[in-house]
């Protein structure tokens, strides 16, 4: 057990430390089913050829199967053997592939693949929400034979057939396909999806409602008559993936995570992590990471990304459905004012961070740049203050600062000025990590005996956050 845990830990550390890509076998071609099994091992299945990702490499297995036409017609499905045609579902002990639309069901084991149903290809629940409850396969909704479905079916292991589930609906469920859904322990949450409009059968439109099926009480509950219009995503062709006990979907390469039990949905900006993801292939959730197939110059590759990295940049969180409650007017005004102050504070806070990073700043002891600082001498501080005010200073002003407590010969003052300028430039270059000096010099046009030192970079006096906060 310890050795297994150590291997898994080493694997994920390797993935996240080196961000390695694992090229898919060349012979895999274009049509295959990408899934994880009930032991969370990643598979790429091409008919009866199974590639399992273990110990950082693909292990090829030729799965035994029944040679009958009945089994072969599904195992070697000619219309496209891929994730659009087959939905992978795991129970506690088994892994199944359910044909999109209903009917045939394949069971995948370590050394064999076989058909377990006693039905025909139904084509009646295409785009249905496929899930398991109590280790039993289920489908809700879908499309087939020119109509959208509003019912739920389950696969009866005794008859090997798909049968209708009976619930006690408190309202009529709108038929749909391609819905957003999340199956928790005892509940199925369904949101949105698509169907044709009653007034125009040619238009495929989004459905604006959400409901819950309670498998314990066998009741259906309408959660809202209309969804929050700010929800980023309301339908999907894919099953989605679990992410921190929520249901995640990809939307324009971002992650949208639905938390139905807390009535929230959050969109995360993913910095184009999924920009090169292979279309028509799912994202697979593992314990602490997400896995997907991407396109690379060398071919298709398996990629891992930590969940922490994938959701570190939330864009917005909104309610799934609005809960209208009577509120005290003064309380509402106070909440608006408080929220405005919070927004103002955060705006100023982030503005202050940008102000600190983008400018060259100073105070009595330090010189700042891009979040870093370096200690400066009192003499350097005085000169920097002159640069802040005037942008330049004369050799006479510098002489007065260098010889304040002691008189020096003219030649020695020249040496001290040169040394001072070199040291200040060195401090600035080390801080900014550039070769550009802070100080340059020229002859004073009105008095050739003097030298004018001028700044190549504007310097500002550093403001405290309190000063910055209330600056207009």
Secondary structure, 3 states (H helix, E strand, C coil): CHHHHHHHHHHHHHHHHHCCCEECCHHHCCCCEEEECCCCCEEEEECCEEEEEECCEEEEEECECCCCHHHHHHHCCCCCCCCCCEEEEECCCCEEEEECECCCEEEECCCEEEECCCCCCCCCEECCEEEEECCEEEEECCEECCEECCCEEEEECCCCEEEECCCEECCCCCCCECCEEEECCCEEEEECCEEECCCCCCCEEECCCEEEEECCCCEEEEEECCCCCCCCCCCCCCCCEEECCEEEEEECCEEEEEEHHHCEEEEECCCCCCCCECCCCCCEECCCEEEEEEEECCEEEEEEEEHHHHCCCEEEEEECCCCCCCCCHHHHHHHHHHHHHHHHHHHHHHHHHHHHHHCEEECCCEEEECCEEEECCHHHHHHHHHHHHHCEEEHHHHHHHHCCCCCCCHHHHHHHHHHHHHHHHHHHHHHHCCCCCCEEEEEECCEEEEEEEEECCCEEECCCHHHHHCCC
